[in-house]
Structure formats: structure tokens, C-alpha cells
Amino acid sequence: MNATRKRGPKADPEADEAIHGAILTAIVEGRLKAGTKLAEHRLAECFGVSRERVRKVLQRLGAERRIEIIPNRGARVARPSLEEIRAVYEAHRVLEAGVLVQLGQILDDAILAALDAHLKEERAAAERGDRAASVRLSGAFHLLLVDALHNAELSRFLRELLSRSSVMVSVYEPANQSLCAVDEHGAIVEALRARDIPRAINLSRHHFLHVEQRLKLDTDPGEAPDLMEIFAGAALG
């Protein structure tokens, strides 16, 4: 007897990417608050796709640690605890201190030029109030530092940390703090330019402490947002 196998949604990478991008952008821009329930059936209605396709995207976001998947309760925007935040930012401080030590041995004008160009782009995003771009570029600054070492394992570690900390910043940091982060990044670059690695490490440490301290844990998520309103015009079908 032939068993009937339930088929998943037809492969459509472009649709998957569009849904993934729309949900992630809504989180980064603060339109989806910490703890917001991401109901499959509601998102399927928003995007005009099957629940199976939405489930696939949510599982991917969960694997990236952008959201939480809770057994028998579904998906929700991550609501990291104070302990989780402290652990992630301690890891950031320790990892980047080591990165800066190694970077001091290979630092050249090309690396500094790339950092300068990035800072210009980061500052422009902050000044125009582009929240999504500011969060993305803030993380990319630290990736530029580690990627300059050409160590795939270190780069992977940092990307995993950024997957978590970028969500923490998105849901807990006041939007008007983006420019502060740019100034702190700029100070790190100036210390590197002066080949003052101990100062760069100290500035990096205080930068991550400041980011952690700027996070405002909201114990009251407030009224559940209207997903149809948030994703208006995002239907793919």
C-alpha cells in the first residue's frame, strides 16, 4: 500500500526571502515589539501565502535566533532577559578585545579607509533616522573589524552574536540613540589610526557597556499590534 505523503509548499525562494525580510525589518524598525506573538495563520493572511510557507520562514528566523519558537505555543518576537543581555554583551566585549589585538598587527591604510567609508554611511543613516539601516550598519562595523583578520571561525562567532544582539537593540534601545553609537565607533577608529590598541580596546569595551545600558527592558508589551496593518501592502499572492 502506498503511503500518502503530505507535501510542503512549492519551492519559491524569492517569496521566502521577501517574507523573511519583511518580518525582520519590522522587528529591526521596532514595529514588532518584544514578545509579540507571530501567529502563522495571521501572517499567512498578511502575505497571501500558505501557513506552511510562513512556518518555514519562522523556523529560519528561529534558527537565526531572531525570534523565539516556543513548543506548543508558536513563535514570538524575542524577549531576552537581563541575564541573556549581560551574557551576550560580555561575549561581545571579550571577542572584540581579542580581535583588536590581532588587528593591530595587520592594520593598514586600506582597512582604515574601509572603516572611514563605513562610518560615513553609518552616520548618514542615523541622521536621516533610518532605524533599520542604523541597526544593520552598526553591526556591520564590528564585522569589518573581525573580517579583516580573515579568520572564518571568528567571523562566524561574531555573526551569531550579532543575530542576537541586533534584536536586543531593535526591541529595547530608544531609536534616538543611534547617533551615539556612531560617535563611539568613530572614537575606536581614531584610536586604531593612532595605533593605540589599548585605547581602542578600552573604547570598545565601554561602547558595548553603553549599548547594554541603553537597552530599556519594557516589562509591559502593551496591546498586541495589528499584523495586517504592519504588513499592509506586503501580500505576495
SETI-736690 format. One line per field, with one value per residue (C-alpha): residue number from 0; y, z, x. Coordinates in nm, 2 decimals, padded with zeros to 4 digits. Layout:
<recs>
resi (NUM  ...);
yy (Y  ...);
zz (Z  ...);
xx (X  ...);
</recs>
This chain:
<recs>
resi (0  1  2  3  4  5  6  7  8  9  10  11  12  13  14  15  16  17  18  19  20  21  22  23  24  25  26  27  28  29  30  31  32  33  34  35  36  37  38  39  40  41  42  43  44  45  46  47  48  49  50  51  52  53  54  55  56  57  58  59  60  61  62  63  64  65  66  67  68  69  70  71  72  73  74  75  76  77  78  79  80  81  82  83  84  85  86  87  88  89  90  91  92  93  94  95  96  97  98  99  100  101  102  103  104  105  106  107  108  109  110  111  112  113  114  115  116  117  118  119  120  121  122  123  124  125  126  127  128  129  130  131  132  133  134  135  136  137  138  139  140  141  142  143  144  145  146  147  148  149  150  151  152  153  154  155  156  157  158  159  160  161  162  163  164  165  166  167  168  169  170  171  172  173  174  175  176  177  178  179  180  181  182  183  184  185  186  187  188  189  190  191  192  193  194  195  196  197  198  199  200  201  202  203  204  205  206  207  208  209  210  211  212  213  214  215  216  217  218  219  220  221  222  223  224  225  226  227  228  229  230  231  232  233  234  235  236);
yy (00.00  00.34  00.58  00.93  01.18  01.54  01.78  02.11  02.44  02.45  02.59  02.97  03.11  03.47  03.45  03.30  03.58  03.85  03.72  03.68  04.03  04.19  04.03  04.10  04.46  04.51  04.38  04.60  04.91  04.84  04.79  04.44  04.47  04.22  03.93  03.99  03.67  03.58  03.37  03.16  03.20  03.58  03.61  03.38  03.62  03.92  03.78  03.58  03.25  02.92  02.86  02.60  02.87  03.11  02.82  02.76  03.12  03.14  02.83  03.00  03.32  03.10  02.92  03.26  03.35  03.65  03.52  03.26  02.93  02.80  02.44  02.41  02.79  02.91  03.19  03.53  03.82  03.75  03.89  03.84  03.85  04.08  03.78  03.69  04.05  04.06  03.73  03.84  04.18  04.03  03.79  04.09  04.27  03.97  03.87  04.22  04.28  03.98  04.09  04.44  04.29  04.08  04.37  04.59  04.36  04.39  04.74  04.93  05.23  05.01  04.88  05.23  05.36  05.09  05.18  05.56  05.49  05.27  05.54  05.79  05.56  05.48  05.85  05.93  05.66  05.78  06.14  06.06  05.84  05.52  05.28  04.96  05.07  05.21  04.87  04.68  04.92  04.93  04.55  04.57  04.80  04.52  04.27  04.49  04.46  04.09  04.01  04.20  03.91  03.66  03.41  03.23  03.09  03.43  03.59  03.31  03.36  03.73  03.69  03.45  03.71  03.99  03.78  03.80  04.15  04.32  04.20  04.32  04.67  04.67  04.59  04.76  05.06  05.40  05.50  05.83  05.66  05.56  05.86  05.79  05.45  05.61  05.85  05.56  05.37  05.68  05.70  05.34  05.41  05.71  05.50  05.25  05.52  05.63  05.27  05.29  04.94  04.95  05.27  05.10  04.80  05.03  05.23  04.91  04.78  05.10  05.11  04.76  04.86  05.18  04.98  04.73  05.02  05.20  04.90  04.97  04.64  04.70  04.47  04.57  04.48  04.67  04.60  04.33  04.50  04.46  04.24  04.33  04.69  04.63  04.43  04.62  04.60  04.31  04.04  03.82  03.64);
zz (00.00  -00.10  00.18  00.11  00.18  00.28  00.05  00.17  -00.02  -00.36  -00.35  -00.40  -00.26  -00.37  -00.17  00.13  00.12  00.09  00.39  00.59  00.50  00.58  00.93  01.01  00.90  01.11  01.42  01.35  01.30  01.63  01.47  01.62  01.99  02.22  02.30  02.00  01.90  01.54  01.46  01.14  01.02  01.06  00.88  00.60  00.55  00.55  00.28  00.09  00.12  00.29  00.66  00.57  00.39  00.69  00.92  00.72  00.74  01.11  01.17  00.98  01.19  01.50  01.39  01.34  01.69  01.56  01.72  01.97  01.88  02.19  02.18  02.17  02.18  01.85  01.76  01.91  01.88  02.12  02.48  02.61  02.98  03.16  03.22  02.85  02.75  03.00  02.87  02.50  02.56  02.78  02.49  02.25  02.48  02.51  02.15  02.02  02.26  02.10  01.75  01.81  01.94  01.63  01.41  01.55  01.39  01.04  01.04  00.72  00.53  00.33  00.65  00.79  00.46  00.46  00.82  00.74  00.44  00.66  00.93  00.67  00.57  00.92  01.02  00.72  00.82  01.18  01.07  00.83  01.10  00.91  01.20  01.01  00.83  01.15  01.33  01.03  00.98  01.35  01.34  01.01  01.17  01.41  01.12  00.93  01.22  01.25  00.88  00.83  01.01  00.75  01.02  00.92  01.27  01.44  01.18  01.23  01.61  01.58  01.33  01.57  01.85  01.62  01.53  01.90  01.99  01.69  01.80  02.16  02.02  01.79  02.06  02.36  02.25  02.21  01.84  01.91  02.04  01.70  01.66  02.00  01.86  01.55  01.76  01.97  01.66  01.53  01.85  01.81  01.45  01.57  01.83  01.56  01.34  01.61  01.65  02.02  02.06  02.44  02.39  02.11  02.33  02.62  02.39  02.25  02.60  02.71  02.38  02.44  02.80  02.69  02.44  02.71  02.95  02.68  02.65  02.82  02.91  02.88  03.11  02.96  02.59  02.56  02.32  02.06  01.73  01.42  01.19  00.89  00.95  01.00  00.68  00.47  00.10  00.16  00.01  -00.24  -00.38);
xx (00.00  00.14  00.15  00.02  00.29  00.19  00.37  00.51  00.47  00.62  00.97  00.97  01.30  01.21  00.88  01.06  01.32  01.05  00.86  01.18  01.30  00.96  00.94  01.30  01.27  00.96  01.15  01.45  01.24  01.06  00.72  00.71  00.77  00.94  00.71  00.47  00.31  00.37  00.07  00.11  -00.24  -00.24  00.10  -00.03  -00.32  -00.09  00.14  -00.12  00.07  00.02  00.08  00.34  00.55  00.52  00.61  00.93  01.03  00.96  01.17  01.45  01.42  01.42  01.74  01.90  01.78  01.59  01.27  01.17  00.99  00.81  00.69  00.31  00.28  00.42  00.66  00.71  00.95  01.23  01.20  01.56  01.61  01.85  02.08  02.08  02.16  02.45  02.59  02.57  02.74  03.01  03.08  03.10  03.35  03.57  03.57  03.63  03.92  04.10  04.01  04.16  04.48  04.52  04.41  04.69  04.94  04.80  04.64  04.70  04.56  04.32  04.15  04.13  03.98  03.71  03.63  03.61  03.38  03.16  03.14  03.02  02.74  02.65  02.63  02.42  02.17  02.15  02.10  01.81  01.65  01.67  01.64  01.67  01.98  02.13  02.10  02.24  02.53  02.61  02.66  02.85  03.11  03.21  03.21  03.45  03.69  03.68  03.66  03.99  04.15  04.03  03.95  03.63  03.57  03.60  03.37  03.11  03.12  03.06  02.77  02.60  02.63  02.51  02.20  02.10  02.23  02.08  01.73  01.80  01.89  01.59  01.33  01.49  01.71  01.54  01.56  01.73  02.04  02.18  02.40  02.57  02.68  02.83  03.03  03.16  03.26  03.44  03.64  03.75  03.87  04.07  04.24  04.33  04.45  04.69  04.80  04.68  04.54  04.50  04.28  04.09  04.01  03.91  03.68  03.53  03.46  03.29  03.10  02.94  02.87  02.70  02.48  02.39  02.30  02.09  01.86  01.53  01.36  00.99  00.80  00.47  00.44  00.12  -00.16  -00.09  -00.01  -00.22  -00.01  -00.23  -00.15  00.22  00.24  -00.01  00.09  00.32  00.10  00.27  -00.02);
</recs>
